[in-house]
Amino acid sequence: MIVIGGPTSESLASRVAKELGIEPGKLEVRRFPDGEKYLRILTDVQGQSVAIIQSIHHTPDELLFEYLLLADTVKDLGARKVTAFIPYFAYARQDERFKAGEALSFKTVSKLIESVGTDEIYTIDMHQHRVLKSSEVFGIPSHNLSAMPFLAEHISKLGKLQNPLVIGPDAEAEQWAKLAAEHLRTDFDVFTKTRLGDAKVEIRPRKSNANGRDVLIVDDIISTGGTIVEAVKILHGQGAKRIQVACTHPILAPGALEKIKESGVEDVIGTDAVPSPISVVSVAPLIAEHIRTNGD
Ligand code: R5P
């Protein structure tokens, strides 16, 4: 088994390799003067099962292309199997034609990943809203893992929240709120959200009341921070005490973190599925566990 991290996930791949007690595979990546990418695999992959870790975030088009170069080369050099670990899978939110003529980006990206000989794919808390199962999009075996138990464990170890109410800021977040609440042995609820623009959402409460309760808000992605800030306003209005926030993918558009902190949240944490200043929880043990069990 060989674990290779693409250029954006080198540190994560080193952590995964360490968990597995192996050395990570090596790459050389640079740019030609005209802007084209140069990629060379320095580890012998002939006949091997290769796990490629490449999170596709922030500059998704470039990082996707790096994955395609990497996987295609690994296969061409004679690897027996290529398993993609794409912790953050960009474009998953464009899973439908919201307006006539729009690109179905989720589907296009999936087709590209398969086209270079990827045999199996793992994602982590991938945005699955209208597409409920990744098998609806991928033609290869696919698995969507969750980092929520790891985030909940970290929150629990911080020990600041007493019997917290777990809140998912929209209907899709129910899956994550449920997982975190199970881990913390507490109750959960979700709000309802209407997106009014790229950075503007409207959030309404449902049945729960946070009056006098500590609250943990969980979500898959924090991008502009708009969703979290609106949820916090409702919770403060209800009389919530301490509020902490956990997400798997801290995309954090400029100003997002400041906005969330100013809203009165005590701690905001995320995972290294997307490297960021708040990526305090590692998904390496989660990935390593699946490489171990899948490891052919
Ligand atoms: C979308 O519904 C996701 O689950 C997140 O809630 C969303 O991406 C967060 O985006 P923002 O931080 O820009 O509100």
py3Dmol code that shows the C-alpha trace and the ligand (Angstrom):
import py3Dmol

protein = """\
ATOM      1  CA  MET A   1       0.000   0.000   0.000  1.00  0.00           C
ATOM      2  CA  ILE A   2       1.307   3.426  -0.931  1.00  0.00           C
ATOM      3  CA  VAL A   3      -0.147   6.715   0.351  1.00  0.00           C
ATOM      4  CA  ILE A   4       0.568   9.784  -1.773  1.00  0.00           C
ATOM      5  CA  GLY A   5      -0.622  13.284  -0.920  1.00  0.00           C
ATOM      6  CA  GLY A   6      -1.321  15.671  -3.746  1.00  0.00           C
ATOM      7  CA  PRO A   7       0.269  19.115  -3.430  1.00  0.00           C
ATOM      8  CA  THR A   8      -2.552  20.517  -1.271  1.00  0.00           C
ATOM      9  CA  SER A   9      -2.730  17.548   1.092  1.00  0.00           C
ATOM     10  CA  GLU A  10       0.908  16.664   1.655  1.00  0.00           C
ATOM     11  CA  SER A  11       0.738  17.288   5.407  1.00  0.00           C
ATOM     12  CA  LEU A  12      -2.477  15.330   5.760  1.00  0.00           C
ATOM     13  CA  ALA A  13      -0.962  12.433   3.772  1.00  0.00           C
ATOM     14  CA  SER A  14       2.104  12.461   6.059  1.00  0.00           C
ATOM     15  CA  ARG A  15      -0.207  12.233   9.085  1.00  0.00           C
ATOM     16  CA  VAL A  16      -2.099   9.335   7.479  1.00  0.00           C
ATOM     17  CA  ALA A  17       1.151   7.542   6.593  1.00  0.00           C
ATOM     18  CA  LYS A  18       2.361   8.014  10.178  1.00  0.00           C
ATOM     19  CA  GLU A  19      -0.872   6.465  11.486  1.00  0.00           C
ATOM     20  CA  LEU A  20      -0.204   3.494   9.193  1.00  0.00           C
ATOM     21  CA  GLY A  21       3.475   3.287  10.120  1.00  0.00           C
ATOM     22  CA  ILE A  22       4.685   3.809   6.549  1.00  0.00           C
ATOM     23  CA  GLU A  23       6.553   6.532   4.641  1.00  0.00           C
ATOM     24  CA  PRO A  24       4.404   8.668   2.317  1.00  0.00           C
ATOM     25  CA  GLY A  25       4.993   8.456  -1.433  1.00  0.00           C
ATOM     26  CA  LYS A  26       6.987  11.296  -2.982  1.00  0.00           C
ATOM     27  CA  LEU A  27       6.167  13.746  -5.756  1.00  0.00           C
ATOM     28  CA  GLU A  28       7.804  16.568  -7.570  1.00  0.00           C
ATOM     29  CA  VAL A  29       5.413  19.310  -8.622  1.00  0.00           C
ATOM     30  CA  ARG A  30       6.301  22.642 -10.140  1.00  0.00           C
ATOM     31  CA  ARG A  31       5.205  25.086 -12.788  1.00  0.00           C
ATOM     32  CA  PHE A  32       6.704  25.624 -16.194  1.00  0.00           C
ATOM     33  CA  PRO A  33       7.362  29.295 -17.002  1.00  0.00           C
ATOM     34  CA  ASP A  34       4.189  29.399 -19.121  1.00  0.00           C
ATOM     35  CA  GLY A  35       2.047  28.410 -16.133  1.00  0.00           C
ATOM     36  CA  GLU A  36       1.582  24.720 -17.007  1.00  0.00           C
ATOM     37  CA  LYS A  37       1.973  22.128 -14.233  1.00  0.00           C
ATOM     38  CA  TYR A  38       4.829  19.626 -14.093  1.00  0.00           C
ATOM     39  CA  LEU A  39       4.276  16.509 -12.003  1.00  0.00           C
ATOM     40  CA  ARG A  40       6.594  13.562 -11.439  1.00  0.00           C
ATOM     41  CA  ILE A  41       6.046  10.577  -9.149  1.00  0.00           C
ATOM     42  CA  LEU A  42       9.280   9.661  -7.363  1.00  0.00           C
ATOM     43  CA  THR A  43       7.995   6.492  -5.657  1.00  0.00           C
ATOM     44  CA  ASP A  44       7.713   3.166  -7.492  1.00  0.00           C
ATOM     45  CA  VAL A  45       3.981   2.398  -7.745  1.00  0.00           C
ATOM     46  CA  GLN A  46       4.209  -0.579 -10.142  1.00  0.00           C
ATOM     47  CA  GLY A  47       1.776  -3.305  -9.018  1.00  0.00           C
ATOM     48  CA  GLN A  48       0.826  -1.368  -5.862  1.00  0.00           C
ATOM     49  CA  SER A  49      -2.492  -0.307  -4.411  1.00  0.00           C
ATOM     50  CA  VAL A  50      -2.178   3.482  -4.162  1.00  0.00           C
ATOM     51  CA  ALA A  51      -4.243   5.823  -1.992  1.00  0.00           C
ATOM     52  CA  ILE A  52      -4.139   9.380  -3.317  1.00  0.00           C
ATOM     53  CA  ILE A  53      -5.137  12.103  -0.862  1.00  0.00           C
ATOM     54  CA  GLN A  54      -6.039  15.421  -2.430  1.00  0.00           C
ATOM     55  CA  SER A  55      -8.586  17.785  -0.928  1.00  0.00           C
ATOM     56  CA  ILE A  56     -10.125  19.965  -3.633  1.00  0.00           C
ATOM     57  CA  HIS A  57     -10.710  23.329  -1.956  1.00  0.00           C
ATOM     58  CA  HIS A  58     -10.066  27.077  -2.456  1.00  0.00           C
ATOM     59  CA  THR A  59      -8.526  26.816  -5.960  1.00  0.00           C
ATOM     60  CA  PRO A  60     -10.636  23.828  -6.970  1.00  0.00           C
ATOM     61  CA  ASP A  61      -9.940  23.875 -10.697  1.00  0.00           C
ATOM     62  CA  GLU A  62      -6.184  23.713 -10.162  1.00  0.00           C
ATOM     63  CA  LEU A  63      -6.400  21.108  -7.399  1.00  0.00           C
ATOM     64  CA  LEU A  64      -8.770  18.959  -9.432  1.00  0.00           C
ATOM     65  CA  PHE A  65      -6.352  19.077 -12.361  1.00  0.00           C
ATOM     66  CA  GLU A  66      -3.487  18.064 -10.061  1.00  0.00           C
ATOM     67  CA  TYR A  67      -5.553  15.065  -8.915  1.00  0.00           C
ATOM     68  CA  LEU A  68      -6.232  14.098 -12.534  1.00  0.00           C
ATOM     69  CA  LEU A  69      -2.528  14.305 -13.467  1.00  0.00           C
ATOM     70  CA  LEU A  70      -1.556  12.350 -10.372  1.00  0.00           C
ATOM     71  CA  ALA A  71      -4.109   9.541 -10.675  1.00  0.00           C
ATOM     72  CA  ASP A  72      -3.634   9.142 -14.418  1.00  0.00           C
ATOM     73  CA  THR A  73       0.150   8.928 -13.987  1.00  0.00           C
ATOM     74  CA  VAL A  74      -0.071   6.457 -11.098  1.00  0.00           C
ATOM     75  CA  LYS A  75      -2.327   4.203 -13.198  1.00  0.00           C
ATOM     76  CA  ASP A  76      -0.104   4.595 -16.267  1.00  0.00           C
ATOM     77  CA  LEU A  77       2.955   3.609 -14.206  1.00  0.00           C
ATOM     78  CA  GLY A  78       1.267   0.284 -13.458  1.00  0.00           C
ATOM     79  CA  ALA A  79      -0.496   0.751 -10.119  1.00  0.00           C
ATOM     80  CA  ARG A  80      -2.891  -2.115  -9.443  1.00  0.00           C
ATOM     81  CA  LYS A  81      -5.547   0.040  -7.790  1.00  0.00           C
ATOM     82  CA  VAL A  82      -6.101   3.762  -7.283  1.00  0.00           C
ATOM     83  CA  THR A  83      -8.238   4.876  -4.366  1.00  0.00           C
ATOM     84  CA  ALA A  84      -9.054   8.588  -4.162  1.00  0.00           C
ATOM     85  CA  PHE A  85      -9.416  10.202  -0.774  1.00  0.00           C
ATOM     86  CA  ILE A  86     -10.901  13.624  -1.530  1.00  0.00           C
ATOM     87  CA  PRO A  87     -11.745  15.010   1.910  1.00  0.00           C
ATOM     88  CA  TYR A  88     -13.296  18.203   0.539  1.00  0.00           C
ATOM     89  CA  PHE A  89     -15.081  17.611  -2.718  1.00  0.00           C
ATOM     90  CA  ALA A  90     -15.638  20.945  -4.439  1.00  0.00           C
ATOM     91  CA  TYR A  91     -18.577  21.474  -6.760  1.00  0.00           C
ATOM     92  CA  ALA A  92     -20.830  19.087  -4.820  1.00  0.00           C
ATOM     93  CA  ARG A  93     -23.196  21.996  -4.116  1.00  0.00           C
ATOM     94  CA  GLN A  94     -23.877  22.412  -7.845  1.00  0.00           C
ATOM     95  CA  ASP A  95     -25.787  19.145  -7.989  1.00  0.00           C
ATOM     96  CA  GLU A  96     -28.787  20.498  -9.847  1.00  0.00           C
ATOM     97  CA  ARG A  97     -29.704  22.936 -12.622  1.00  0.00           C
ATOM     98  CA  PHE A  98     -31.153  25.689 -10.440  1.00  0.00           C
ATOM     99  CA  LYS A  99     -31.494  27.905 -13.533  1.00  0.00           C
ATOM    100  CA  ALA A 100     -31.890  26.713 -17.105  1.00  0.00           C
ATOM    101  CA  GLY A 101     -28.581  26.151 -18.849  1.00  0.00           C
ATOM    102  CA  GLU A 102     -26.417  25.807 -15.739  1.00  0.00           C
ATOM    103  CA  ALA A 103     -23.539  23.318 -15.686  1.00  0.00           C
ATOM    104  CA  LEU A 104     -24.123  20.215 -13.569  1.00  0.00           C
ATOM    105  CA  SER A 105     -20.647  20.668 -12.083  1.00  0.00           C
ATOM    106  CA  PHE A 106     -20.910  17.855  -9.519  1.00  0.00           C
ATOM    107  CA  LYS A 107     -21.559  15.339 -12.284  1.00  0.00           C
ATOM    108  CA  THR A 108     -18.824  16.708 -14.565  1.00  0.00           C
ATOM    109  CA  VAL A 109     -16.193  16.569 -11.808  1.00  0.00           C
ATOM    110  CA  SER A 110     -17.220  13.006 -10.894  1.00  0.00           C
ATOM    111  CA  LYS A 111     -16.905  11.924 -14.531  1.00  0.00           C
ATOM    112  CA  LEU A 112     -13.419  13.444 -14.771  1.00  0.00           C
ATOM    113  CA  ILE A 113     -12.243  11.679 -11.608  1.00  0.00           C
ATOM    114  CA  GLU A 114     -13.477   8.346 -12.938  1.00  0.00           C
ATOM    115  CA  SER A 115     -12.035   8.956 -16.409  1.00  0.00           C
ATOM    116  CA  VAL A 116      -8.415   8.763 -15.162  1.00  0.00           C
ATOM    117  CA  GLY A 117      -8.850   5.241 -13.779  1.00  0.00           C
ATOM    118  CA  THR A 118      -9.848   5.964 -10.170  1.00  0.00           C
ATOM    119  CA  ASP A 119     -11.150   2.639  -8.865  1.00  0.00           C
ATOM    120  CA  GLU A 120     -12.801   3.788  -5.633  1.00  0.00           C
ATOM    121  CA  ILE A 121     -13.472   7.117  -3.948  1.00  0.00           C
ATOM    122  CA  TYR A 122     -13.788   8.301  -0.354  1.00  0.00           C
ATOM    123  CA  THR A 123     -15.061  11.759   0.580  1.00  0.00           C
ATOM    124  CA  ILE A 124     -15.653  13.262   4.027  1.00  0.00           C
ATOM    125  CA  ASP A 125     -18.943  14.969   4.906  1.00  0.00           C
ATOM    126  CA  MET A 126     -19.469  15.761   1.252  1.00  0.00           C
ATOM    127  CA  HIS A 127     -22.296  18.184   0.588  1.00  0.00           C
ATOM    128  CA  GLN A 128     -25.142  15.848  -0.327  1.00  0.00           C
ATOM    129  CA  HIS A 129     -28.342  17.801  -0.375  1.00  0.00           C
ATOM    130  CA  ARG A 130     -30.513  16.810  -3.264  1.00  0.00           C
ATOM    131  CA  VAL A 131     -28.174  13.917  -4.129  1.00  0.00           C
ATOM    132  CA  LEU A 132     -28.660  11.692  -1.117  1.00  0.00           C
ATOM    133  CA  LYS A 133     -26.198   8.924  -1.929  1.00  0.00           C
ATOM    134  CA  SER A 134     -22.828   9.365  -3.622  1.00  0.00           C
ATOM    135  CA  SER A 135     -23.628   6.262  -5.714  1.00  0.00           C
ATOM    136  CA  GLU A 136     -26.202   8.439  -7.532  1.00  0.00           C
ATOM    137  CA  VAL A 137     -23.299  10.421  -8.978  1.00  0.00           C
ATOM    138  CA  PHE A 138     -20.295   8.094  -9.071  1.00  0.00           C
ATOM    139  CA  GLY A 139     -20.080   5.013 -11.261  1.00  0.00           C
ATOM    140  CA  ILE A 140     -17.324   3.545  -9.041  1.00  0.00           C
ATOM    141  CA  PRO A 141     -17.611   2.360  -5.400  1.00  0.00           C
ATOM    142  CA  SER A 142     -17.926   5.492  -3.263  1.00  0.00           C
ATOM    143  CA  HIS A 143     -18.010   6.162   0.462  1.00  0.00           C
ATOM    144  CA  ASN A 144     -18.844   9.370   2.279  1.00  0.00           C
ATOM    145  CA  LEU A 145     -17.225   9.293   5.737  1.00  0.00           C
ATOM    146  CA  SER A 146     -18.000  11.663   8.596  1.00  0.00           C
ATOM    147  CA  ALA A 147     -15.648  13.620  10.813  1.00  0.00           C
ATOM    148  CA  MET A 148     -18.477  14.605  13.188  1.00  0.00           C
ATOM    149  CA  PRO A 149     -17.664  12.050  15.920  1.00  0.00           C
ATOM    150  CA  PHE A 150     -14.063  13.366  15.963  1.00  0.00           C
ATOM    151  CA  LEU A 151     -15.258  16.993  16.179  1.00  0.00           C
ATOM    152  CA  ALA A 152     -17.756  16.125  18.922  1.00  0.00           C
ATOM    153  CA  GLU A 153     -15.018  14.324  20.835  1.00  0.00           C
ATOM    154  CA  HIS A 154     -12.794  17.407  20.633  1.00  0.00           C
ATOM    155  CA  ILE A 155     -15.634  19.644  21.863  1.00  0.00           C
ATOM    156  CA  SER A 156     -16.282  17.216  24.691  1.00  0.00           C
ATOM    157  CA  LYS A 157     -12.592  17.306  25.690  1.00  0.00           C
ATOM    158  CA  LEU A 158     -12.627  21.126  25.715  1.00  0.00           C
ATOM    159  CA  GLY A 159     -15.180  20.609  28.493  1.00  0.00           C
ATOM    160  CA  LYS A 160     -16.729  24.066  28.223  1.00  0.00           C
ATOM    161  CA  LEU A 161     -20.306  23.072  27.337  1.00  0.00           C
ATOM    162  CA  GLN A 162     -22.738  21.600  29.873  1.00  0.00           C
ATOM    163  CA  ASN A 163     -25.283  19.199  28.350  1.00  0.00           C
ATOM    164  CA  PRO A 164     -25.324  21.174  25.072  1.00  0.00           C
ATOM    165  CA  LEU A 165     -28.177  21.343  22.606  1.00  0.00           C
ATOM    166  CA  VAL A 166     -26.736  20.435  19.188  1.00  0.00           C
ATOM    167  CA  ILE A 167     -28.053  22.565  16.326  1.00  0.00           C
ATOM    168  CA  GLY A 168     -27.768  22.010  12.583  1.00  0.00           C
ATOM    169  CA  PRO A 169     -28.389  25.326  10.831  1.00  0.00           C
ATOM    170  CA  ASP A 170     -30.397  23.761   7.984  1.00  0.00           C
ATOM    171  CA  ALA A 171     -32.290  20.608   7.101  1.00  0.00           C
ATOM    172  CA  GLU A 172     -29.255  18.982   5.455  1.00  0.00           C
ATOM    173  CA  ALA A 173     -27.262  19.399   8.665  1.00  0.00           C
ATOM    174  CA  GLU A 174     -29.591  16.988  10.494  1.00  0.00           C
ATOM    175  CA  GLN A 175     -27.241  14.080   9.681  1.00  0.00           C
ATOM    176  CA  TRP A 176     -24.313  15.869  11.347  1.00  0.00           C
ATOM    177  CA  ALA A 177     -26.324  17.218  14.288  1.00  0.00           C
ATOM    178  CA  LYS A 178     -27.608  13.694  14.938  1.00  0.00           C
ATOM    179  CA  LEU A 179     -24.110  12.171  14.855  1.00  0.00           C
ATOM    180  CA  ALA A 180     -22.638  14.855  17.133  1.00  0.00           C
ATOM    181  CA  ALA A 181     -25.581  14.602  19.567  1.00  0.00           C
ATOM    182  CA  GLU A 182     -25.262  10.813  19.705  1.00  0.00           C
ATOM    183  CA  HIS A 183     -21.583  11.169  20.514  1.00  0.00           C
ATOM    184  CA  LEU A 184     -22.276  13.770  23.219  1.00  0.00           C
ATOM    185  CA  ARG A 185     -25.336  11.832  24.457  1.00  0.00           C
ATOM    186  CA  THR A 186     -27.601  14.852  24.173  1.00  0.00           C
ATOM    187  CA  ASP A 187     -30.478  16.223  22.068  1.00  0.00           C
ATOM    188  CA  PHE A 188     -30.442  18.019  18.721  1.00  0.00           C
ATOM    189  CA  ASP A 189     -32.591  20.039  16.363  1.00  0.00           C
ATOM    190  CA  VAL A 190     -32.190  21.741  13.001  1.00  0.00           C
ATOM    191  CA  PHE A 191     -33.242  25.148  11.732  1.00  0.00           C
ATOM    192  CA  THR A 192     -34.668  25.841   8.288  1.00  0.00           C
ATOM    193  CA  LYS A 193     -32.628  27.891   5.847  1.00  0.00           C
ATOM    194  CA  THR A 194     -33.473  29.766   2.677  1.00  0.00           C
ATOM    195  CA  ARG A 195     -30.537  30.942   0.571  1.00  0.00           C
ATOM    196  CA  LEU A 196     -31.130  34.471  -0.701  1.00  0.00           C
ATOM    197  CA  GLY A 197     -27.743  34.898  -2.447  1.00  0.00           C
ATOM    198  CA  ASP A 198     -24.154  33.591  -2.450  1.00  0.00           C
ATOM    199  CA  ALA A 199     -23.483  35.242   0.932  1.00  0.00           C
ATOM    200  CA  LYS A 200     -27.010  35.831   2.267  1.00  0.00           C
ATOM    201  CA  VAL A 201     -29.270  33.335   4.003  1.00  0.00           C
ATOM    202  CA  GLU A 202     -32.445  33.509   6.036  1.00  0.00           C
ATOM    203  CA  ILE A 203     -32.730  31.094   8.959  1.00  0.00           C
ATOM    204  CA  ARG A 204     -35.785  30.220  11.025  1.00  0.00           C
ATOM    205  CA  PRO A 205     -36.012  28.087  14.160  1.00  0.00           C
ATOM    206  CA  ARG A 206     -38.164  24.971  14.336  1.00  0.00           C
ATOM    207  CA  LYS A 207     -39.224  23.343  17.586  1.00  0.00           C
ATOM    208  CA  SER A 208     -36.265  23.619  19.960  1.00  0.00           C
ATOM    209  CA  ASN A 209     -35.676  26.375  22.474  1.00  0.00           C
ATOM    210  CA  ALA A 210     -32.123  27.123  23.552  1.00  0.00           C
ATOM    211  CA  ASN A 211     -33.149  29.237  26.531  1.00  0.00           C
ATOM    212  CA  GLY A 212     -30.598  28.690  29.324  1.00  0.00           C
ATOM    213  CA  ARG A 213     -28.764  25.998  27.286  1.00  0.00           C
ATOM    214  CA  ASP A 214     -25.206  25.747  26.016  1.00  0.00           C
ATOM    215  CA  VAL A 215     -25.239  25.106  22.263  1.00  0.00           C
ATOM    216  CA  LEU A 216     -23.012  23.371  19.747  1.00  0.00           C
ATOM    217  CA  ILE A 217     -23.707  24.334  16.115  1.00  0.00           C
ATOM    218  CA  VAL A 218     -22.426  21.816  13.554  1.00  0.00           C
ATOM    219  CA  ASP A 219     -22.218  22.076   9.775  1.00  0.00           C
ATOM    220  CA  ASP A 220     -20.289  20.570   6.908  1.00  0.00           C
ATOM    221  CA  ILE A 221     -18.859  23.811   5.507  1.00  0.00           C
ATOM    222  CA  ILE A 222     -18.212  27.309   6.785  1.00  0.00           C
ATOM    223  CA  SER A 223     -17.652  29.520   3.781  1.00  0.00           C
ATOM    224  CA  THR A 224     -18.790  33.143   4.206  1.00  0.00           C
ATOM    225  CA  GLY A 225     -19.938  32.424   7.767  1.00  0.00           C
ATOM    226  CA  GLY A 226     -23.392  33.837   6.957  1.00  0.00           C
ATOM    227  CA  THR A 227     -25.200  30.626   7.924  1.00  0.00           C
ATOM    228  CA  ILE A 228     -23.506  30.409  11.329  1.00  0.00           C
ATOM    229  CA  VAL A 229     -23.981  34.106  12.138  1.00  0.00           C
ATOM    230  CA  GLU A 230     -27.724  33.926  11.366  1.00  0.00           C
ATOM    231  CA  ALA A 231     -28.075  30.767  13.484  1.00  0.00           C
ATOM    232  CA  VAL A 232     -26.234  32.454  16.362  1.00  0.00           C
ATOM    233  CA  LYS A 233     -28.624  35.437  16.219  1.00  0.00           C
ATOM    234  CA  ILE A 234     -31.595  33.121  16.674  1.00  0.00           C
ATOM    235  CA  LEU A 235     -29.923  31.238  19.520  1.00  0.00           C
ATOM    236  CA  HIS A 236     -29.016  34.450  21.335  1.00  0.00           C
ATOM    237  CA  GLY A 237     -32.593  35.647  20.823  1.00  0.00           C
ATOM    238  CA  GLN A 238     -33.795  32.453  22.513  1.00  0.00           C
ATOM    239  CA  GLY A 239     -31.475  33.026  25.474  1.00  0.00           C
ATOM    240  CA  ALA A 240     -28.693  30.508  24.756  1.00  0.00           C
ATOM    241  CA  LYS A 241     -25.661  30.539  27.085  1.00  0.00           C
ATOM    242  CA  ARG A 242     -22.305  29.466  25.617  1.00  0.00           C
ATOM    243  CA  ILE A 243     -22.122  28.724  21.887  1.00  0.00           C
ATOM    244  CA  GLN A 244     -19.415  26.696  20.165  1.00  0.00           C
ATOM    245  CA  VAL A 245     -19.236  25.887  16.456  1.00  0.00           C
ATOM    246  CA  ALA A 246     -17.731  22.864  14.688  1.00  0.00           C
ATOM    247  CA  CYS A 247     -17.458  22.185  10.976  1.00  0.00           C
ATOM    248  CA  THR A 248     -15.653  19.617   8.871  1.00  0.00           C
ATOM    249  CA  HIS A 249     -14.579  21.992   6.105  1.00  0.00           C
ATOM    250  CA  PRO A 250     -13.364  25.428   7.238  1.00  0.00           C
ATOM    251  CA  ILE A 251     -13.296  27.025   3.795  1.00  0.00           C
ATOM    252  CA  LEU A 252     -13.439  30.434   5.519  1.00  0.00           C
ATOM    253  CA  ALA A 253     -13.887  33.117   2.881  1.00  0.00           C
ATOM    254  CA  PRO A 254     -12.120  36.384   3.811  1.00  0.00           C
ATOM    255  CA  GLY A 255     -13.686  37.902   6.932  1.00  0.00           C
ATOM    256  CA  ALA A 256     -15.765  34.813   7.790  1.00  0.00           C
ATOM    257  CA  LEU A 257     -13.907  33.896  10.973  1.00  0.00           C
ATOM    258  CA  GLU A 258     -13.926  37.469  12.296  1.00  0.00           C
ATOM    259  CA  LYS A 259     -17.657  37.731  11.566  1.00  0.00           C
ATOM    260  CA  ILE A 260     -18.379  34.527  13.491  1.00  0.00           C
ATOM    261  CA  LYS A 261     -16.209  35.513  16.462  1.00  0.00           C
ATOM    262  CA  GLU A 262     -17.850  38.966  16.624  1.00  0.00           C
ATOM    263  CA  SER A 263     -21.270  37.272  16.740  1.00  0.00           C
ATOM    264  CA  GLY A 264     -20.417  36.011  20.224  1.00  0.00           C
ATOM    265  CA  VAL A 265     -19.335  32.431  19.538  1.00  0.00           C
ATOM    266  CA  GLU A 266     -16.764  31.118  22.039  1.00  0.00           C
ATOM    267  CA  ASP A 267     -14.859  28.650  19.883  1.00  0.00           C
ATOM    268  CA  VAL A 268     -14.952  27.702  16.213  1.00  0.00           C
ATOM    269  CA  ILE A 269     -13.203  24.501  15.219  1.00  0.00           C
ATOM    270  CA  GLY A 270     -12.709  22.571  11.994  1.00  0.00           C
ATOM    271  CA  THR A 271     -10.695  19.701  10.558  1.00  0.00           C
ATOM    272  CA  ASP A 272      -7.585  19.464   8.409  1.00  0.00           C
ATOM    273  CA  ALA A 273      -9.751  18.212   5.522  1.00  0.00           C
ATOM    274  CA  VAL A 274      -9.263  21.880   4.619  1.00  0.00           C
ATOM    275  CA  PRO A 275      -6.139  23.408   6.165  1.00  0.00           C
ATOM    276  CA  SER A 276      -7.019  26.615   8.049  1.00  0.00           C
ATOM    277  CA  PRO A 277      -6.213  28.480  11.286  1.00  0.00           C
ATOM    278  CA  ILE A 278      -9.027  26.551  13.026  1.00  0.00           C
ATOM    279  CA  SER A 279      -8.182  23.055  11.695  1.00  0.00           C
ATOM    280  CA  VAL A 280      -7.503  21.571  15.130  1.00  0.00           C
ATOM    281  CA  VAL A 281      -9.019  18.134  14.512  1.00  0.00           C
ATOM    282  CA  SER A 282      -7.282  15.745  12.119  1.00  0.00           C
ATOM    283  CA  VAL A 283      -9.135  13.444   9.750  1.00  0.00           C
ATOM    284  CA  ALA A 284      -5.938  11.354   9.384  1.00  0.00           C
ATOM    285  CA  PRO A 285      -7.100   8.603  11.801  1.00  0.00           C
ATOM    286  CA  LEU A 286     -10.414   8.357   9.900  1.00  0.00           C
ATOM    287  CA  ILE A 287      -8.653   8.008   6.531  1.00  0.00           C
ATOM    288  CA  ALA A 288      -6.033   5.615   7.943  1.00  0.00           C
ATOM    289  CA  GLU A 289      -8.737   3.382   9.434  1.00  0.00           C
ATOM    290  CA  HIS A 290     -10.390   3.040   6.021  1.00  0.00           C
ATOM    291  CA  ILE A 291      -7.106   2.416   4.218  1.00  0.00           C
ATOM    292  CA  ARG A 292      -6.395  -0.324   6.763  1.00  0.00           C
ATOM    293  CA  THR A 293      -9.763  -2.033   6.349  1.00  0.00           C
ATOM    294  CA  ASN A 294      -9.905  -1.575   2.579  1.00  0.00           C
ATOM    295  CA  GLY A 295      -6.160  -2.109   2.189  1.00  0.00           C
ATOM    296  CA  ASP A 296      -5.726  -4.398  -0.778  1.00  0.00           C
TER     297      ASP A 296
END
"""
ligand_1 = """\
14
R5P
C -24.852 24.582 2.684
O -26.040 24.421 2.864
C -23.796 24.112 3.648
O -24.244 23.040 4.403
C -23.305 25.233 4.546
O -24.318 25.576 5.462
C -22.941 26.430 3.737
O -22.088 26.064 2.690
C -22.273 27.485 4.594
O -21.988 28.585 3.795
P -21.813 30.019 4.413
O -20.774 29.911 5.478
O -21.364 30.842 3.230
O -23.143 30.461 4.926
"""
view = py3Dmol.view(width=600, height=400)
view.addModel(protein, "pdb")
view.setStyle({"model": 0}, {"cartoon": {"style": "trace"}})
view.addModel(ligand_1, "xyz")
view.setStyle({"model": 1}, {"stick": {}})
view.zoomTo()
view.show()
